[in-house]
Amino acid sequence: MSAMAAHSLSRTLGSCSGVIALKSDVKGGESAGALRLPFKGLKAAGSVERVARGEFGRVLRTRERGRGSGVVCGAGVPTLEKERKGLPEGYMEQMQEFLRKDLVHLFDEQGIDKTMYDEKVEFRDPITNYDTLDGYLFNIGMLRALFQPIFELHSVKQTAPYELTTRWTMTMNFWIVLWKPQLIFTGVSIMRVNPETGKFCAHIDLWDSIQNNDYFSVEGAKDVIRQMQYFKQPDLETPKYRVLKRRADYQVREYEPFIVAETDCDGMAGSKGFNTVAGYIFGKNEKGQKIKMTTPVYTETSSEPSSSGAKIQIVLPASFKLSELPAPEAENVNIQQVDKRIAAAIRFNGKPTPEVVEEKRKILEQALKKDGLKMKGTFGLARYNDPGRTWPVFMKNEVLAWLEDFQLD
């Protein structure tokens, strides 16, 4: 799952040194009282290799520093032939499908199916850790009460014999704070399956926004606090998008199609042309129709030849279809639809002066190149506030770069 970042809090992994000796615990006959699991063909694995100590997975574990990708329940130990026989063929594929259906209920009334987790489940993220199912469920309930989370599952794939990795986005609204900040986390969860029980025995969250994912990560705590910053957000319609990935410096977003009224501008941080394009929504169109204001106002560098090299755009309400909009009176105002696209965005406050905007553009460009993301060469500035009515410290601005061929890993 991702605690403060996806299913939420989790259990710190200890490192394992030396070689762990295994001993066979094979006994004749089937185990009395086979486990009842939602998949056919799986019984209590009395004929599986066991670790010579109490519980499977508490000793056999390795830990990779840096990204903190702890792997539990025997990862890093050569898979034994008898272990492979512990789970029926196709069982891990069934577990993938189970997660796809179950995780959508992570924070709703139904909740997850707790019968598919060991009582001693190891659960860790950069700022929390638990080692029991009760602690795991408590954390989910706490997040639900405090943050009203929205969890989006992007993918589930098998990454080791008894390991599944999920990729997700978690959006949390901290409603008990006066300004109700929105916290967004993206990352992966490494989920290990205990081959003896067929249940999940470990859940390790790794956030995309930090390097040190070990518990307790000071970097992770700072990442949470940084997102608590107050930005004044006007109560106006905005283009719809979903966050696919959030890095330390920027977000990767998938925007839904939207329609803009646009005209030439005097640069990405310029404002020339605003009154002209705003006139369209204030009634300077063939019908004299007034259209509701939205936010933000975009300025965008253009790859097409123009006298200014930039466009200023006002987004039109999503309730309109392109064919329904009245033609503008001004010949230099165009109405066009912006197709679905992927953008990287860096957010900042203060006055978006040309110097500040150029600085943020360079920071974003360098970060994208470092992460190997391909840019289209077009950058934009999003300004959300009326500069005459908003203190600079509370202004919300974003520099955006449109991306090509982006794929979630």
ROPASE-747409 format. One line per 4 residues: number of its first residue (from 1); their letters; for each residue x, y, z of C-alpha. Coordinates in nm, 2 decimals, decimal comma. Example, Ala and Ser with C-alpha at 12.3 -4.5 7.8 and 13.67 -1.06 7.14 Angstrom:
1 = as = 1,23 -0,45 0,78 ~ 1,37 -0,11 0,71 .
END
This chain:
1 = msam = 0,00 0,00 0,00 ~ 0,13 0,34 0,05 ~ 0,14 0,52 0,38 ~ 0,19 0,89 0,39 .
5 = aahs = 0,26 0,82 0,03 ~ 0,05 0,55 -0,09 ~ -0,08 0,28 0,13 ~ 0,08 0,43 0,43 .
9 = lsrt = 0,31 0,36 0,72 ~ 0,54 0,06 0,73 ~ 0,78 -0,17 0,91 ~ 1,16 -0,11 0,92 .
13 = lgsc = 1,36 -0,39 0,76 ~ 1,66 -0,53 0,94 ~ 1,96 -0,64 0,74 ~ 2,06 -1,00 0,73 .
17 = sgvi = 2,43 -1,11 0,74 ~ 2,58 -1,45 0,68 ~ 2,42 -1,76 0,54 ~ 2,10 -1,88 0,70 .
21 = alks = 2,08 -2,26 0,73 ~ 1,75 -2,42 0,63 ~ 1,62 -2,74 0,75 ~ 1,35 -2,96 0,61 .
25 = dvkg = 1,03 -2,98 0,79 ~ 0,87 -3,23 0,56 ~ 0,62 -3,47 0,72 ~ 0,41 -3,73 0,57 .
29 = gesa = 0,05 -3,64 0,49 ~ -0,13 -3,32 0,46 ~ -0,13 -3,06 0,73 ~ -0,43 -3,08 0,95 .
33 = galr = -0,65 -2,78 0,91 ~ -0,54 -2,65 0,57 ~ -0,56 -2,27 0,53 ~ -0,87 -2,15 0,35 .
37 = lpfk = -0,76 -1,90 0,09 ~ -0,96 -1,75 -0,20 ~ -0,75 -1,93 -0,46 ~ -0,79 -2,30 -0,55 .
41 = glka = -0,51 -2,54 -0,51 ~ -0,33 -2,38 -0,21 ~ -0,31 -2,55 0,13 ~ -0,10 -2,50 0,44 .
45 = agsv = 0,25 -2,57 0,32 ~ 0,37 -2,83 0,57 ~ 0,59 -2,97 0,30 ~ 0,78 -2,65 0,23 .
49 = erva = 1,13 -2,57 0,34 ~ 1,11 -2,36 0,66 ~ 1,36 -2,13 0,82 ~ 1,51 -2,28 1,14 .
53 = rgef = 1,34 -2,04 1,37 ~ 0,98 -1,92 1,45 ~ 0,83 -1,74 1,16 ~ 0,92 -1,74 0,79 .
57 = grvl = 1,06 -1,41 0,67 ~ 1,17 -1,25 0,99 ~ 1,53 -1,37 0,95 ~ 1,56 -1,43 0,58 .
61 = rtre = 1,57 -1,07 0,45 ~ 1,81 -0,84 0,27 ~ 1,81 -0,47 0,26 ~ 1,94 -0,25 -0,02 .
65 = rgrg = 2,05 0,09 0,10 ~ 2,01 0,41 -0,10 ~ 1,66 0,38 -0,24 ~ 1,58 0,17 0,06 .
69 = sgvv = 1,42 -0,11 -0,14 ~ 1,40 -0,36 0,14 ~ 1,31 -0,71 0,03 ~ 1,16 -0,95 0,28 .
73 = cgag = 1,05 -1,31 0,33 ~ 1,35 -1,48 0,18 ~ 1,45 -1,24 -0,10 ~ 1,82 -1,26 -0,19 .
77 = vptl = 1,83 -1,63 -0,09 ~ 1,84 -1,89 -0,37 ~ 1,50 -2,02 -0,45 ~ 1,48 -2,39 -0,36 .
81 = eker = 1,30 -2,64 -0,57 ~ 1,07 -2,74 -0,28 ~ 0,98 -2,37 -0,22 ~ 0,87 -2,35 -0,58 .
85 = kglp = 0,63 -2,63 -0,51 ~ 0,48 -2,44 -0,22 ~ 0,25 -2,24 -0,44 ~ 0,05 -2,37 -0,72 .
89 = egym = 0,14 -2,28 -1,08 ~ -0,03 -1,95 -1,17 ~ -0,08 -1,84 -0,81 ~ 0,12 -1,52 -0,84 .
93 = eqmq = -0,08 -1,42 -1,15 ~ -0,39 -1,47 -0,94 ~ -0,24 -1,25 -0,67 ~ -0,18 -0,98 -0,92 .
97 = eflr = -0,54 -0,99 -1,02 ~ -0,64 -0,99 -0,66 ~ -0,45 -0,67 -0,59 ~ -0,59 -0,50 -0,89 .
101 = kdlv = -0,94 -0,56 -0,76 ~ -0,87 -0,52 -0,38 ~ -0,66 -0,21 -0,37 ~ -0,94 0,01 -0,52 .
105 = hlfd = -1,11 -0,04 -0,18 ~ -0,81 0,07 0,02 ~ -0,98 0,38 0,17 ~ -1,35 0,32 0,11 .
109 = eqgi = -1,61 0,16 0,34 ~ -1,54 -0,19 0,22 ~ -1,16 -0,18 0,28 ~ -0,90 -0,43 0,18 .
113 = dktm = -0,93 -0,81 0,23 ~ -0,73 -0,85 0,55 ~ -0,75 -1,23 0,53 ~ -0,48 -1,22 0,26 .
117 = ydek = -0,22 -1,08 0,49 ~ -0,01 -1,26 0,75 ~ -0,06 -1,15 1,11 ~ 0,31 -1,06 1,12 .
121 = vefr = 0,31 -0,85 0,81 ~ 0,61 -0,62 0,77 ~ 0,50 -0,27 0,66 ~ 0,73 0,02 0,61 .
125 = dpit = 0,75 0,36 0,43 ~ 1,00 0,64 0,49 ~ 0,82 0,78 0,79 ~ 0,63 0,50 0,95 .
129 = nydt = 0,67 0,13 1,03 ~ 0,46 -0,15 1,17 ~ 0,51 -0,52 1,20 ~ 0,16 -0,65 1,26 .
133 = ldgy = -0,16 -0,66 1,06 ~ -0,34 -0,47 1,33 ~ -0,09 -0,19 1,30 ~ -0,12 -0,19 0,93 .
137 = lfni = -0,50 -0,16 0,94 ~ -0,48 0,11 1,21 ~ -0,26 0,32 0,98 ~ -0,50 0,29 0,69 .
141 = gmlr = -0,79 0,40 0,92 ~ -0,58 0,69 1,05 ~ -0,50 0,81 0,70 ~ -0,86 0,78 0,59 .
145 = alfq = -0,97 1,00 0,89 ~ -0,71 1,27 0,86 ~ -0,65 1,30 0,48 ~ -0,95 1,15 0,29 .
149 = pife = -0,70 0,99 0,05 ~ -0,76 0,91 -0,31 ~ -0,56 0,61 -0,43 ~ -0,49 0,54 -0,79 .
153 = lhsv = -0,33 0,21 -0,89 ~ -0,13 0,23 -1,21 ~ 0,01 -0,12 -1,24 ~ 0,09 -0,45 -1,07 .
157 = kqta = 0,37 -0,67 -1,19 ~ 0,57 -0,97 -1,07 ~ 0,93 -0,87 -1,00 ~ 1,06 -1,19 -0,82 .
161 = pyel = 0,94 -1,54 -0,75 ~ 0,74 -1,44 -0,45 ~ 0,73 -1,06 -0,50 ~ 0,48 -0,82 -0,67 .
165 = ttrw = 0,54 -0,45 -0,72 ~ 0,27 -0,20 -0,76 ~ 0,29 0,16 -0,89 ~ 0,05 0,41 -0,76 .
169 = tmtm = -0,04 0,78 -0,70 ~ -0,18 0,89 -0,36 ~ -0,35 1,22 -0,32 ~ -0,43 1,33 0,03 .
173 = nfwi = -0,62 1,64 0,15 ~ -0,52 1,76 0,49 ~ -0,87 1,89 0,57 ~ -0,81 1,96 0,94 .
177 = vlwk = -0,55 2,23 0,85 ~ -0,70 2,57 0,78 ~ -0,57 2,61 0,43 ~ -0,64 2,24 0,35 .
181 = pqli = -0,31 2,16 0,17 ~ -0,30 1,88 -0,08 ~ -0,02 1,62 -0,04 ~ 0,07 1,40 -0,34 .
185 = ftgv = 0,29 1,10 -0,33 ~ 0,38 0,86 -0,61 ~ 0,60 0,55 -0,59 ~ 0,60 0,17 -0,58 .
189 = simr = 0,51 -0,09 -0,32 ~ 0,71 -0,41 -0,30 ~ 0,48 -0,68 -0,17 ~ 0,62 -1,02 -0,07 .
193 = vnpe = 0,41 -1,33 -0,06 ~ 0,49 -1,59 0,20 ~ 0,52 -1,93 0,01 ~ 0,41 -2,12 0,32 .
197 = tgkf = 0,08 -1,94 0,37 ~ 0,02 -1,78 0,03 ~ -0,05 -1,45 0,20 ~ 0,13 -1,11 0,19 .
201 = cahi = 0,40 -1,10 0,45 ~ 0,58 -0,77 0,36 ~ 0,48 -0,43 0,21 ~ 0,76 -0,18 0,15 .
205 = dlwd = 0,68 0,16 0,01 ~ 0,93 0,36 -0,19 ~ 0,86 0,73 -0,28 ~ 0,96 0,88 -0,61 .
209 = siqn = 1,03 1,22 -0,45 ~ 1,32 1,12 -0,22 ~ 1,65 0,92 -0,24 ~ 1,66 0,78 0,12 .
213 = ndyf = 1,36 0,56 0,16 ~ 1,48 0,39 0,48 ~ 1,28 0,44 0,80 ~ 1,31 0,70 0,96 .
217 = sveg = 1,39 0,92 0,66 ~ 1,45 1,29 0,75 ~ 1,43 1,36 0,38 ~ 1,09 1,20 0,37 .
221 = akdv = 0,96 1,41 0,66 ~ 1,09 1,72 0,49 ~ 0,91 1,61 0,18 ~ 0,58 1,60 0,37 .
225 = irqm = 0,64 1,94 0,53 ~ 0,73 2,10 0,20 ~ 0,40 2,01 0,06 ~ 0,22 2,19 0,34 .
229 = qyfk = 0,31 2,53 0,19 ~ 0,02 2,77 0,14 ~ -0,07 2,88 -0,21 ~ -0,37 3,08 -0,28 .
233 = qpdl = -0,59 2,89 -0,52 ~ -0,88 3,08 -0,67 ~ -1,22 2,90 -0,66 ~ -1,23 2,87 -1,04 .
237 = etpk = -1,24 2,59 -1,28 ~ -0,90 2,45 -1,39 ~ -0,80 2,20 -1,66 ~ -0,82 1,84 -1,54 .
241 = yrvl = -0,51 1,63 -1,50 ~ -0,38 1,34 -1,30 ~ -0,03 1,32 -1,14 ~ 0,16 1,02 -1,28 .
245 = krra = 0,48 1,08 -1,10 ~ 0,61 1,33 -0,84 ~ 0,98 1,39 -0,81 ~ 1,15 1,62 -0,57 .
249 = dyqv = 1,15 1,91 -0,81 ~ 0,85 1,85 -1,04 ~ 0,54 1,66 -1,12 ~ 0,46 1,46 -1,43 .
253 = reye = 0,09 1,51 -1,52 ~ -0,14 1,38 -1,78 ~ -0,38 1,66 -1,89 ~ -0,72 1,59 -2,03 .
257 = pfiv = -0,81 1,78 -2,36 ~ -0,92 2,14 -2,30 ~ -1,01 2,44 -2,52 ~ -0,83 2,78 -2,51 .
261 = aetd = -0,87 3,13 -2,65 ~ -0,53 3,25 -2,75 ~ -0,34 3,54 -2,91 ~ 0,02 3,65 -2,94 .
265 = cdgm = 0,22 3,75 -2,63 ~ 0,56 3,92 -2,57 ~ 0,73 3,63 -2,40 ~ 0,67 3,34 -2,16 .
269 = agsk = 0,66 3,58 -1,86 ~ 0,48 3,86 -2,06 ~ 0,13 3,99 -2,03 ~ 0,08 4,16 -2,37 .
273 = gfnt = -0,24 4,03 -2,53 ~ -0,42 3,94 -2,21 ~ -0,68 4,22 -2,25 ~ -0,74 4,11 -2,61 .
277 = vagy = -0,79 3,74 -2,53 ~ -0,99 3,82 -2,21 ~ -1,22 4,04 -2,42 ~ -1,34 3,73 -2,58 .
281 = ifgk = -1,48 3,58 -2,26 ~ -1,62 3,92 -2,15 ~ -1,85 3,93 -2,46 ~ -1,64 4,04 -2,75 .
285 = nekg = -1,76 3,75 -2,97 ~ -2,02 3,72 -3,24 ~ -2,29 3,63 -2,99 ~ -2,20 3,89 -2,73 .
289 = qkik = -2,18 3,59 -2,49 ~ -2,01 3,62 -2,16 ~ -1,81 3,31 -2,05 ~ -1,70 3,22 -1,70 .
293 = mttp = -1,34 3,29 -1,61 ~ -1,11 3,00 -1,54 ~ -0,76 2,96 -1,40 ~ -0,47 2,95 -1,48 .
297 = vyte = -0,37 3,19 -1,75 ~ -0,11 3,02 -1,97 ~ 0,17 3,17 -2,17 ~ 0,36 2,93 -2,39 .
301 = tsse = 0,66 2,94 -2,61 ~ 0,57 2,85 -2,96 ~ 0,76 2,63 -3,21 ~ 0,56 2,80 -3,49 .
305 = psss = 0,68 3,12 -3,64 ~ 0,52 3,43 -3,49 ~ 0,62 3,79 -3,43 ~ 0,64 3,73 -3,06 .
309 = gaki = 0,74 3,36 -3,03 ~ 0,48 3,31 -2,75 ~ 0,11 3,28 -2,70 ~ -0,11 3,38 -2,41 .
313 = qivl = -0,41 3,15 -2,35 ~ -0,72 3,15 -2,14 ~ -0,88 2,81 -2,08 ~ -1,25 2,79 -2,16 .
317 = pasf = -1,50 2,60 -1,94 ~ -1,51 2,22 -2,00 ~ -1,89 2,24 -2,05 ~ -1,83 2,39 -2,40 .
321 = klse = -1,77 2,20 -2,72 ~ -1,54 2,35 -2,98 ~ -1,83 2,36 -3,23 ~ -2,05 2,55 -2,98 .
325 = lpap = -1,82 2,84 -2,91 ~ -1,89 3,17 -3,07 ~ -1,63 3,32 -3,31 ~ -1,42 3,60 -3,16 .
329 = eaen = -1,46 3,96 -3,28 ~ -1,09 4,02 -3,29 ~ -0,91 3,86 -3,58 ~ -0,60 3,79 -3,38 .
333 = vniq = -0,78 3,57 -3,13 ~ -0,80 3,20 -3,21 ~ -1,01 2,93 -3,05 ~ -0,85 2,58 -3,05 .
337 = qvdk = -0,85 2,25 -2,86 ~ -0,54 2,13 -2,68 ~ -0,52 1,75 -2,71 ~ -0,44 1,52 -2,42 .
341 = riaa = -0,07 1,55 -2,34 ~ 0,19 1,49 -2,07 ~ 0,36 1,78 -1,89 ~ 0,62 1,82 -1,63 .
345 = airf = 0,55 2,11 -1,39 ~ 0,75 2,29 -1,13 ~ 0,56 2,50 -0,88 ~ 0,67 2,82 -0,71 .
349 = ngkp = 0,54 3,13 -0,54 ~ 0,62 3,50 -0,57 ~ 0,60 3,73 -0,87 ~ 0,67 3,55 -1,20 .
353 = tpev = 0,92 3,80 -1,33 ~ 1,11 3,71 -1,65 ~ 1,43 3,64 -1,44 ~ 1,25 3,41 -1,20 .
357 = veek = 1,06 3,23 -1,48 ~ 1,38 3,17 -1,67 ~ 1,55 3,04 -1,35 ~ 1,27 2,79 -1,29 .
361 = rkil = 1,27 2,68 -1,66 ~ 1,64 2,60 -1,63 ~ 1,59 2,40 -1,31 ~ 1,31 2,20 -1,47 .
365 = eqal = 1,50 2,14 -1,79 ~ 1,81 2,02 -1,60 ~ 1,60 1,79 -1,38 ~ 1,42 1,63 -1,68 .
369 = kkdg = 1,75 1,57 -1,86 ~ 1,90 1,42 -1,55 ~ 1,60 1,18 -1,53 ~ 1,62 1,10 -1,90 .
373 = lkmk = 1,29 1,25 -2,00 ~ 1,24 1,37 -2,35 ~ 1,10 1,72 -2,39 ~ 0,92 1,86 -2,70 .
377 = gtfg = 1,10 2,19 -2,67 ~ 0,79 2,39 -2,57 ~ 0,77 2,55 -2,23 ~ 0,48 2,73 -2,06 .
381 = lary = 0,40 2,94 -1,76 ~ 0,08 2,90 -1,56 ~ -0,03 3,20 -1,35 ~ -0,32 3,12 -1,11 .
385 = ndpg = -0,38 3,45 -0,93 ~ -0,48 3,81 -1,00 ~ -0,15 4,00 -0,93 ~ -0,35 4,30 -0,81 .
389 = rtwp = -0,53 4,11 -0,54 ~ -0,28 3,85 -0,42 ~ 0,03 3,90 -0,20 ~ 0,34 3,77 -0,39 .
393 = vfmk = 0,43 3,52 -0,12 ~ 0,09 3,34 -0,17 ~ 0,09 3,35 -0,55 ~ 0,08 3,01 -0,72 .
397 = nevl = 0,28 2,98 -1,04 ~ 0,41 2,69 -1,25 ~ 0,66 2,64 -1,53 ~ 0,57 2,35 -1,75 .
401 = awle = 0,75 2,14 -2,02 ~ 0,56 1,92 -2,26 ~ 0,70 1,57 -2,28 ~ 0,73 1,31 -2,55 .
405 = dfql = 0,71 0,93 -2,52 ~ 0,67 0,93 -2,14 ~ 0,62 0,59 -1,99 ~ 0,57 0,49 -1,62 .
409 = d = 0,84 0,25 -1,51 .
END
